[in-house]
Amino acid sequence: GNVGIGISSPTGKLNIAYTTGTAPLSYTNGTDEGLIINATRADDPFLGTIDFVAGRSSSALAGGSQFRFITQPRSAGNPAVAMLIDKDGNVGIGTTSPLSKLNVFGTETADTTYVTITNQPATTGRYKAALQFRANDGSTANTSFNTGQIYSYFDGGGNYSNTRLTLGSASGGGTFNDELTLKNGNVGIGTTAPDYKL
């Protein structure tokens, strides 16, 4: 029951073989739409869609392209764009007009967490969950170097009083100096274990 295009022994329901540099699947429909892939079930009203849009003439993005992920809420409301990659390579989550390389947008009327960074190792131990920054030094093109990081950490056992948030500056390739630490309402400069408010 498998179908093979360019291959005599297909391994899936549809198996398309192609050579490097050749698109395995190409679709053209005038000047507006691209390729739309829908996923649904006969006994389920919900719809999931991946939409490759090329140069919509009715959009300000005409002449470019988009890659959209469309989902439908459990309430069976209208499908909506959950995530989009626009013509400039910007990623929008909750928005179809991302303003930067990653734009997370929401309209919740309550305190909301929009980004979560988790480090959950398979073995016991204390490891950082970090957000690292890299930038060019102005002397070599297409090159970036460590410039800083923000990380969270457990200093001791599983007690929230042992947690801290530390801002570090780069001291070398992959190494950082811990400059500023927040822990239990105390602020440390040059120390990761502040005992006083400052």
PyRosetta script that sets phi, psi and omega in degrees:
from pyrosetta import init, pose_from_sequence

init()
pose = pose_from_sequence("GNVGIGISSPTGKLNIAYTTGTAPLSYTNGTDEGLIINATRADDPFLGTIDFVAGRSSSALAGGSQFRFITQPRSAGNPAVAMLIDKDGNVGIGTTSPLSKLNVFGTETADTTYVTITNQPATTGRYKAALQFRANDGSTANTSFNTGQIYSYFDGGGNYSNTRLTLGSASGGGTFNDELTLKNGNVGIGTTAPDYKL")
pose.set_psi(1, 5.8)
pose.set_omega(1, 179.7)
pose.set_phi(2, -90.2)
pose.set_psi(2, 149.4)
pose.set_omega(2, 179.7)
pose.set_phi(3, -115.5)
pose.set_psi(3, 129.2)
pose.set_omega(3, 178.9)
pose.set_phi(4, -117.9)
pose.set_psi(4, 132.5)
pose.set_omega(4, 174.5)
pose.set_phi(5, -117.0)
pose.set_psi(5, 113.9)
pose.set_omega(5, -177.5)
pose.set_phi(6, 80.1)
pose.set_psi(6, 9.8)
pose.set_omega(6, 179.9)
pose.set_phi(7, -147.4)
pose.set_psi(7, 139.1)
pose.set_omega(7, -175.8)
pose.set_phi(8, -90.3)
pose.set_psi(8, -13.4)
pose.set_omega(8, -179.3)
pose.set_phi(9, -129.8)
pose.set_psi(9, 74.8)
pose.set_omega(9, -178.9)
pose.set_phi(10, -64.7)
pose.set_psi(10, 140.9)
pose.set_omega(10, -178.0)
pose.set_phi(11, -102.9)
pose.set_psi(11, -2.9)
pose.set_omega(11, 177.8)
pose.set_phi(12, -138.0)
pose.set_psi(12, 179.0)
pose.set_omega(12, 179.8)
pose.set_phi(13, -58.3)
pose.set_psi(13, -33.6)
pose.set_omega(13, 173.4)
pose.set_phi(14, -139.7)
pose.set_psi(14, 117.8)
pose.set_omega(14, -177.8)
pose.set_phi(15, -124.7)
pose.set_psi(15, 112.8)
pose.set_omega(15, -178.5)
pose.set_phi(16, -108.0)
pose.set_psi(16, 118.6)
pose.set_omega(16, 177.5)
pose.set_phi(17, -95.7)
pose.set_psi(17, 142.8)
pose.set_omega(17, -178.2)
pose.set_phi(18, -151.7)
pose.set_psi(18, 164.0)
pose.set_omega(18, 178.2)
pose.set_phi(19, -97.2)
pose.set_psi(19, 156.7)
pose.set_omega(19, -179.5)
pose.set_phi(20, -57.5)
pose.set_psi(20, 133.2)
pose.set_omega(20, 178.8)
pose.set_phi(21, 91.0)
pose.set_psi(21, -2.7)
pose.set_omega(21, 179.3)
pose.set_phi(22, -116.6)
pose.set_psi(22, 127.9)
pose.set_omega(22, 179.9)
pose.set_phi(23, -66.6)
pose.set_psi(23, 127.2)
pose.set_omega(23, 179.9)
pose.set_phi(24, -71.0)
pose.set_psi(24, -24.1)
pose.set_omega(24, -178.9)
pose.set_phi(25, -146.3)
pose.set_psi(25, 124.9)
pose.set_omega(25, -178.6)
pose.set_phi(26, -129.8)
pose.set_psi(26, 135.7)
pose.set_omega(26, -178.2)
pose.set_phi(27, -137.9)
pose.set_psi(27, 132.3)
pose.set_omega(27, 179.0)
pose.set_phi(28, -132.1)
pose.set_psi(28, 133.6)
pose.set_omega(28, -180.0)
pose.set_phi(29, -141.4)
pose.set_psi(29, 85.2)
pose.set_omega(29, 178.7)
pose.set_phi(30, 62.5)
pose.set_psi(30, -134.7)
pose.set_omega(30, -176.0)
pose.set_phi(31, -118.7)
pose.set_psi(31, 0.6)
pose.set_omega(31, -171.9)
pose.set_phi(32, -104.8)
pose.set_psi(32, -57.8)
pose.set_omega(32, -169.4)
pose.set_phi(33, -98.0)
pose.set_psi(33, 169.9)
pose.set_omega(33, 175.9)
pose.set_phi(34, -121.5)
pose.set_psi(34, -138.9)
pose.set_omega(34, -178.1)
pose.set_phi(35, -100.7)
pose.set_psi(35, 128.6)
pose.set_omega(35, -179.3)
pose.set_phi(36, -116.6)
pose.set_psi(36, 127.8)
pose.set_omega(36, 177.1)
pose.set_phi(37, -116.1)
pose.set_psi(37, 118.9)
pose.set_omega(37, 179.5)
pose.set_phi(38, -107.5)
pose.set_psi(38, 145.7)
pose.set_omega(38, 174.2)
pose.set_phi(39, -127.4)
pose.set_psi(39, 122.9)
pose.set_omega(39, -179.8)
pose.set_phi(40, -153.0)
pose.set_psi(40, 172.2)
pose.set_omega(40, 177.6)
pose.set_phi(41, -129.2)
pose.set_psi(41, 148.8)
pose.set_omega(41, -177.8)
pose.set_phi(42, -64.1)
pose.set_psi(42, -31.6)
pose.set_omega(42, -177.1)
pose.set_phi(43, -99.4)
pose.set_psi(43, 14.2)
pose.set_omega(43, -175.4)
pose.set_phi(44, -137.7)
pose.set_psi(44, 128.1)
pose.set_omega(44, -177.0)
pose.set_phi(45, -79.2)
pose.set_psi(45, -5.9)
pose.set_omega(45, -173.4)
pose.set_phi(46, -82.7)
pose.set_psi(46, 150.3)
pose.set_omega(46, -173.9)
pose.set_phi(47, -132.3)
pose.set_psi(47, 136.3)
pose.set_omega(47, 172.7)
pose.set_phi(48, -120.6)
pose.set_psi(48, 137.7)
pose.set_omega(48, -173.9)
pose.set_phi(49, -137.6)
pose.set_psi(49, 138.6)
pose.set_omega(49, 166.9)
pose.set_phi(50, -113.8)
pose.set_psi(50, 126.7)
pose.set_omega(50, -170.2)
pose.set_phi(51, -127.0)
pose.set_psi(51, 115.3)
pose.set_omega(51, 174.5)
pose.set_phi(52, -96.4)
pose.set_psi(52, 106.8)
pose.set_omega(52, -174.2)
pose.set_phi(53, -105.8)
pose.set_psi(53, 129.3)
pose.set_omega(53, -179.9)
pose.set_phi(54, -115.3)
pose.set_psi(54, 115.1)
pose.set_omega(54, 170.7)
pose.set_phi(55, 47.1)
pose.set_psi(55, 67.3)
pose.set_omega(55, 177.9)
pose.set_phi(56, -68.6)
pose.set_psi(56, 124.0)
pose.set_omega(56, -176.5)
pose.set_phi(57, -69.3)
pose.set_psi(57, -21.8)
pose.set_omega(57, -179.1)
pose.set_phi(58, -90.2)
pose.set_psi(58, 2.2)
pose.set_omega(58, -174.7)
pose.set_phi(59, -114.2)
pose.set_psi(59, 153.7)
pose.set_omega(59, 175.8)
pose.set_phi(60, -66.2)
pose.set_psi(60, -13.9)
pose.set_omega(60, 179.8)
pose.set_phi(61, -92.0)
pose.set_psi(61, 11.0)
pose.set_omega(61, -178.9)
pose.set_phi(62, -55.4)
pose.set_psi(62, 139.1)
pose.set_omega(62, -178.3)
pose.set_phi(63, 97.1)
pose.set_psi(63, -15.2)
pose.set_omega(63, 176.7)
pose.set_phi(64, -110.7)
pose.set_psi(64, -153.9)
pose.set_omega(64, 178.4)
pose.set_phi(65, -150.3)
pose.set_psi(65, 163.3)
pose.set_omega(65, 178.4)
pose.set_phi(66, -137.0)
pose.set_psi(66, 155.7)
pose.set_omega(66, 174.8)
pose.set_phi(67, -126.4)
pose.set_psi(67, 109.4)
pose.set_omega(67, -171.4)
pose.set_phi(68, -115.3)
pose.set_psi(68, 140.9)
pose.set_omega(68, 173.4)
pose.set_phi(69, -112.7)
pose.set_psi(69, 116.5)
pose.set_omega(69, -174.4)
pose.set_phi(70, -112.1)
pose.set_psi(70, 129.4)
pose.set_omega(70, -179.6)
pose.set_phi(71, -125.0)
pose.set_psi(71, 166.0)
pose.set_omega(71, 179.5)
pose.set_phi(72, -126.1)
pose.set_psi(72, 131.7)
pose.set_omega(72, -178.1)
pose.set_phi(73, -68.9)
pose.set_psi(73, 161.0)
pose.set_omega(73, -180.0)
pose.set_phi(74, -62.5)
pose.set_psi(74, -23.3)
pose.set_omega(74, -179.9)
pose.set_phi(75, -72.3)
pose.set_psi(75, 1.6)
pose.set_omega(75, -178.6)
pose.set_phi(76, 65.8)
pose.set_psi(76, 24.6)
pose.set_omega(76, 174.7)
pose.set_phi(77, -70.3)
pose.set_psi(77, -178.0)
pose.set_omega(77, -177.4)
pose.set_phi(78, -67.0)
pose.set_psi(78, 140.9)
pose.set_omega(78, 174.3)
pose.set_phi(79, -58.7)
pose.set_psi(79, 146.2)
pose.set_omega(79, -179.1)
pose.set_phi(80, -141.8)
pose.set_psi(80, 157.1)
pose.set_omega(80, 178.8)
pose.set_phi(81, -72.0)
pose.set_psi(81, 114.4)
pose.set_omega(81, 179.1)
pose.set_phi(82, -86.8)
pose.set_psi(82, -36.4)
pose.set_omega(82, 179.3)
pose.set_phi(83, -148.0)
pose.set_psi(83, 145.9)
pose.set_omega(83, -177.1)
pose.set_phi(84, -143.7)
pose.set_psi(84, 141.7)
pose.set_omega(84, 169.4)
pose.set_phi(85, -113.1)
pose.set_psi(85, 119.2)
pose.set_omega(85, -173.7)
pose.set_phi(86, -92.7)
pose.set_psi(86, -175.7)
pose.set_omega(86, -174.0)
pose.set_phi(87, -64.3)
pose.set_psi(87, -19.7)
pose.set_omega(87, 180.0)
pose.set_phi(88, -97.1)
pose.set_psi(88, 3.5)
pose.set_omega(88, -178.6)
pose.set_phi(89, 84.3)
pose.set_psi(89, 8.7)
pose.set_omega(89, 176.6)
pose.set_phi(90, -79.2)
pose.set_psi(90, 142.9)
pose.set_omega(90, -179.5)
pose.set_phi(91, -108.4)
pose.set_psi(91, 126.1)
pose.set_omega(91, 176.9)
pose.set_phi(92, -114.2)
pose.set_psi(92, 128.2)
pose.set_omega(92, 173.8)
pose.set_phi(93, -114.7)
pose.set_psi(93, 113.9)
pose.set_omega(93, -175.9)
pose.set_phi(94, 84.8)
pose.set_psi(94, 2.1)
pose.set_omega(94, 178.1)
pose.set_phi(95, -144.0)
pose.set_psi(95, 145.5)
pose.set_omega(95, 176.1)
pose.set_phi(96, -99.2)
pose.set_psi(96, 4.8)
pose.set_omega(96, 178.9)
pose.set_phi(97, -131.6)
pose.set_psi(97, 67.0)
pose.set_omega(97, -177.6)
pose.set_phi(98, -62.5)
pose.set_psi(98, 136.8)
pose.set_omega(98, -176.5)
pose.set_phi(99, -95.1)
pose.set_psi(99, -7.2)
pose.set_omega(99, -176.9)
pose.set_phi(100, -152.0)
pose.set_psi(100, -178.0)
pose.set_omega(100, -178.8)
pose.set_phi(101, -57.6)
pose.set_psi(101, -31.8)
pose.set_omega(101, 173.0)
pose.set_phi(102, -141.0)
pose.set_psi(102, 119.0)
pose.set_omega(102, -179.3)
pose.set_phi(103, -125.1)
pose.set_psi(103, 110.4)
pose.set_omega(103, 177.9)
pose.set_phi(104, -102.3)
pose.set_psi(104, 123.0)
pose.set_omega(104, -171.9)
pose.set_phi(105, -128.3)
pose.set_psi(105, 139.9)
pose.set_omega(105, 177.6)
pose.set_phi(106, -147.8)
pose.set_psi(106, 166.0)
pose.set_omega(106, -179.7)
pose.set_phi(107, -129.2)
pose.set_psi(107, 23.4)
pose.set_omega(107, -177.4)
pose.set_phi(108, -65.3)
pose.set_psi(108, 143.4)
pose.set_omega(108, 178.2)
pose.set_phi(109, -99.9)
pose.set_psi(109, 40.1)
pose.set_omega(109, 178.2)
pose.set_phi(110, -154.4)
pose.set_psi(110, 162.7)
pose.set_omega(110, 175.9)
pose.set_phi(111, -56.9)
pose.set_psi(111, 129.5)
pose.set_omega(111, -172.1)
pose.set_phi(112, -137.7)
pose.set_psi(112, 136.7)
pose.set_omega(112, 172.4)
pose.set_phi(113, -90.3)
pose.set_psi(113, 122.4)
pose.set_omega(113, -177.3)
pose.set_phi(114, -100.5)
pose.set_psi(114, -27.4)
pose.set_omega(114, -180.0)
pose.set_phi(115, -135.7)
pose.set_psi(115, 131.4)
pose.set_omega(115, 177.6)
pose.set_phi(116, -124.5)
pose.set_psi(116, 129.3)
pose.set_omega(116, 176.9)
pose.set_phi(117, -110.9)
pose.set_psi(117, 119.9)
pose.set_omega(117, -174.5)
pose.set_phi(118, -124.8)
pose.set_psi(118, 134.3)
pose.set_omega(118, 169.6)
pose.set_phi(119, -121.6)
pose.set_psi(119, 107.5)
pose.set_omega(119, -175.7)
pose.set_phi(120, -125.2)
pose.set_psi(120, 82.5)
pose.set_omega(120, -175.0)
pose.set_phi(121, -68.9)
pose.set_psi(121, 156.6)
pose.set_omega(121, -179.7)
pose.set_phi(122, -76.9)
pose.set_psi(122, -15.1)
pose.set_omega(122, 178.7)
pose.set_phi(123, -117.2)
pose.set_psi(123, 157.1)
pose.set_omega(123, 179.9)
pose.set_phi(124, -70.2)
pose.set_psi(124, 148.2)
pose.set_omega(124, -179.2)
pose.set_phi(125, 152.9)
pose.set_psi(125, 165.5)
pose.set_omega(125, 179.9)
pose.set_phi(126, -107.4)
pose.set_psi(126, 118.6)
pose.set_omega(126, -178.1)
pose.set_phi(127, -133.3)
pose.set_psi(127, 150.1)
pose.set_omega(127, -177.4)
pose.set_phi(128, -75.2)
pose.set_psi(128, 151.3)
pose.set_omega(128, 165.0)
pose.set_phi(129, -114.7)
pose.set_psi(129, 111.0)
pose.set_omega(129, -166.9)
pose.set_phi(130, -124.7)
pose.set_psi(130, 152.8)
pose.set_omega(130, 169.8)
pose.set_phi(131, -116.5)
pose.set_psi(131, 116.4)
pose.set_omega(131, -173.5)
pose.set_phi(132, -109.5)
pose.set_psi(132, 146.8)
pose.set_omega(132, 179.9)
pose.set_phi(133, -116.1)
pose.set_psi(133, 140.1)
pose.set_omega(133, 176.9)
pose.set_phi(134, -134.0)
pose.set_psi(134, 146.8)
pose.set_omega(134, -179.8)
pose.set_phi(135, -150.5)
pose.set_psi(135, 165.8)
pose.set_omega(135, 178.9)
pose.set_phi(136, -86.7)
pose.set_psi(136, 143.4)
pose.set_omega(136, -178.4)
pose.set_phi(137, -87.8)
pose.set_psi(137, 0.8)
pose.set_omega(137, 176.1)
pose.set_phi(138, 87.9)
pose.set_psi(138, 1.9)
pose.set_omega(138, -177.5)
pose.set_phi(139, -112.9)
pose.set_psi(139, -24.7)
pose.set_omega(139, -176.3)
pose.set_phi(140, -133.1)
pose.set_psi(140, 126.7)
pose.set_omega(140, -179.7)
pose.set_phi(141, -72.0)
pose.set_psi(141, 155.0)
pose.set_omega(141, 176.0)
pose.set_phi(142, 56.8)
pose.set_psi(142, 33.6)
pose.set_omega(142, -179.4)
pose.set_phi(143, -136.5)
pose.set_psi(143, 140.2)
pose.set_omega(143, 175.9)
pose.set_phi(144, -134.4)
pose.set_psi(144, 156.2)
pose.set_omega(144, -176.8)
pose.set_phi(145, -133.9)
pose.set_psi(145, 159.0)
pose.set_omega(145, 174.6)
pose.set_phi(146, -58.2)
pose.set_psi(146, 134.9)
pose.set_omega(146, 174.3)
pose.set_phi(147, -125.4)
pose.set_psi(147, -23.3)
pose.set_omega(147, 179.3)
pose.set_phi(148, 175.0)
pose.set_psi(148, 172.2)
pose.set_omega(148, 177.2)
pose.set_phi(149, -156.5)
pose.set_psi(149, 157.1)
pose.set_omega(149, 170.0)
pose.set_phi(150, -122.6)
pose.set_psi(150, 129.8)
pose.set_omega(150, -179.8)
pose.set_phi(151, -142.0)
pose.set_psi(151, 156.0)
pose.set_omega(151, 174.5)
pose.set_phi(152, -110.7)
pose.set_psi(152, 155.8)
pose.set_omega(152, -171.4)
pose.set_phi(153, -161.8)
pose.set_psi(153, 147.5)
pose.set_omega(153, 168.7)
pose.set_phi(154, -94.5)
pose.set_psi(154, 118.5)
pose.set_omega(154, 178.1)
pose.set_phi(155, -78.3)
pose.set_psi(155, -27.6)
pose.set_omega(155, -178.1)
pose.set_phi(156, -134.6)
pose.set_psi(156, -141.4)
pose.set_omega(156, -178.9)
pose.set_phi(157, -70.5)
pose.set_psi(157, -173.7)
pose.set_omega(157, -175.4)
pose.set_phi(158, -75.8)
pose.set_psi(158, 61.5)
pose.set_omega(158, 178.3)
pose.set_phi(159, -127.3)
pose.set_psi(159, 131.4)
pose.set_omega(159, -175.3)
pose.set_phi(160, -64.0)
pose.set_psi(160, -17.7)
pose.set_omega(160, 175.5)
pose.set_phi(161, -70.3)
pose.set_psi(161, -13.1)
pose.set_omega(161, 179.1)
pose.set_phi(162, -95.0)
pose.set_psi(162, 4.5)
pose.set_omega(162, -179.1)
pose.set_phi(163, -89.1)
pose.set_psi(163, 151.9)
pose.set_omega(163, 176.5)
pose.set_phi(164, -148.5)
pose.set_psi(164, 159.6)
pose.set_omega(164, 175.6)
pose.set_phi(165, -122.3)
pose.set_psi(165, 124.3)
pose.set_omega(165, -172.2)
pose.set_phi(166, -125.7)
pose.set_psi(166, 137.0)
pose.set_omega(166, 175.1)
pose.set_phi(167, -104.4)
pose.set_psi(167, 126.6)
pose.set_omega(167, -177.4)
pose.set_phi(168, -126.1)
pose.set_psi(168, 151.0)
pose.set_omega(168, 174.6)
pose.set_phi(169, -106.8)
pose.set_psi(169, 153.4)
pose.set_omega(169, -177.2)
pose.set_phi(170, -71.3)
pose.set_psi(170, 140.3)
pose.set_omega(170, 176.2)
pose.set_phi(171, -121.6)
pose.set_psi(171, -2.0)
pose.set_omega(171, -179.7)
pose.set_phi(172, 170.2)
pose.set_psi(172, -174.0)
pose.set_omega(172, 179.4)
pose.set_phi(173, -66.6)
pose.set_psi(173, 103.5)
pose.set_omega(173, 178.7)
pose.set_phi(174, 82.5)
pose.set_psi(174, 5.0)
pose.set_omega(174, 179.1)
pose.set_phi(175, -119.7)
pose.set_psi(175, 151.4)
pose.set_omega(175, -175.1)
pose.set_phi(176, -140.1)
pose.set_psi(176, 152.3)
pose.set_omega(176, 171.7)
pose.set_phi(177, -97.0)
pose.set_psi(177, 130.4)
pose.set_omega(177, 175.9)
pose.set_phi(178, -77.2)
pose.set_psi(178, 111.9)
pose.set_omega(178, -173.2)
pose.set_phi(179, -99.6)
pose.set_psi(179, -46.4)
pose.set_omega(179, -174.0)
pose.set_phi(180, -135.4)
pose.set_psi(180, 130.2)
pose.set_omega(180, -177.3)
pose.set_phi(181, -128.9)
pose.set_psi(181, 137.4)
pose.set_omega(181, 172.4)
pose.set_phi(182, -111.3)
pose.set_psi(182, 125.0)
pose.set_omega(182, -178.6)
pose.set_phi(183, -152.7)
pose.set_psi(183, 122.2)
pose.set_omega(183, 177.4)
pose.set_phi(184, 52.4)
pose.set_psi(184, 36.8)
pose.set_omega(184, 179.0)
pose.set_phi(185, 82.7)
pose.set_psi(185, -0.7)
pose.set_omega(185, 177.9)
pose.set_phi(186, -100.8)
pose.set_psi(186, 153.4)
pose.set_omega(186, 179.0)
pose.set_phi(187, -118.2)
pose.set_psi(187, 127.0)
pose.set_omega(187, 178.2)
pose.set_phi(188, -115.9)
pose.set_psi(188, 132.2)
pose.set_omega(188, 174.3)
pose.set_phi(189, -113.6)
pose.set_psi(189, 113.6)
pose.set_omega(189, -176.9)
pose.set_phi(190, 83.0)
pose.set_psi(190, 4.1)
pose.set_omega(190, 176.7)
pose.set_phi(191, -141.9)
pose.set_psi(191, 145.9)
pose.set_omega(191, 177.8)
pose.set_phi(192, -100.3)
pose.set_psi(192, 6.2)
pose.set_omega(192, 179.8)
pose.set_phi(193, -132.3)
pose.set_psi(193, 64.1)
pose.set_omega(193, -178.3)
pose.set_phi(194, -69.0)
pose.set_psi(194, 135.1)
pose.set_omega(194, 179.9)
pose.set_phi(195, -101.4)
pose.set_psi(195, -9.5)
pose.set_omega(195, -176.7)
pose.set_phi(196, -130.6)
pose.set_psi(196, 169.5)
pose.set_omega(196, -179.7)
pose.set_phi(197, -55.1)
pose.set_psi(197, -35.1)
pose.set_omega(197, 174.2)
pose.set_phi(198, -147.5)
pose.dump_pdb("model.pdb")
